[in-house]
């Protein structure tokens, strides 16, 4: 069963330059747990691991084939 989303309060989010909604540390703390999505303002210290391989997304010689 999925947790119900919290109703948003002032200061819970902002829109970045690209127009995406970004949740603030305030929102994450009110929610009370880490979703492990690598959120920009995660107060729980979770950071996504960098993807291995070339930054352009192409496969290297060992993976191709």
Residue pairs with C-beta under 8 A, 6 or more apart in sequence:
6 12
6 27
6 30
6 31
8 27
9 26
9 27
9 30
11 24
11 26
11 27
12 23
12 24
12 26
12 27
12 30
13 21
13 22
13 23
13 24
13 27
14 21
14 22
14 24
15 21
15 22
16 22
22 40
22 41
23 39
23 41
24 41
25 41
25 42
25 43
28 34
28 39
28 41
28 42
28 43
28 44
29 43
33 44
34 42
34 44
34 46
36 46
37 48
38 46
38 47
38 48
39 46
53 59
53 60
53 63
54 60
